[in-house]
Amino acid sequence: MAKPNSIELPDCEPIRILYEDRTAIAIDKPPGWMLVPHTWQRTSRNLQAAITSSIAGGDFWARSRGLKFLRYVHRLDADTTGVLLFAKSMGAVESLGDMFETRKMEKTYLAVTATEPKQTEWSCELPLTPDPKRIGRMIVDKREGKPSETHFRVLEKIPGLTLIECRPVTGRTHQIRVHLAESGYPIVSDELYGRQTGKLEFGLRAVRLAYTDPFIKKRVEICAPFTRFLKGYGFSTADLR
């Protein structure tokens, strides 16, 4: 049985599958989908719940693979697009999740800011913790915050916008967004940590995930296309490391 190269959910364009092996599937997550606990049903855009329902309903993309289970290993914010990894078993969830926790996952993002950075490369290690005054927001707290580390590199500048390569070492909630905002360069259209920037879309995309498969010790590198993302802002190219 031929396997479709995308996940098809109701009221949604097909979600492209970027990579698949015996233990995992990586998708190109579209904007607007939240990754929240399966028991939290206050949004119809709960990606995990929609995928679980689709598998239970025997939809062809899942049936053709014999899938009975698929669960996210890490999270992307609702408006962030790009590489998102899912595991096909609880054992794989634990093994792959442990790689994120122990910093063995290489993650690369592209971010767009409307404030021109003063430097071409820098790192931010400000510790982060949930904002006690506003649910869903993170703040810098040098006493109570968890260690956080992100490396940044300017890739391209055009009038009014700068493209930045982001490599988070840790994986705190909203880490890239807060570290860029605290550096003085908030992501365009990030209303939580910056401001709405004209009609521009939220400027953050996960473009690469690389790791050594914990089961067969094979090197895995998953990339999401980013040409369309760049053109949306007027950038020409991105020379990633």
Order of alpha helices (4+ residues) and beta strands (2+ residues): beta-beta-beta-alpha-alpha-beta-beta-alpha-beta-beta-beta-beta-beta-beta-alpha-beta-beta-alpha
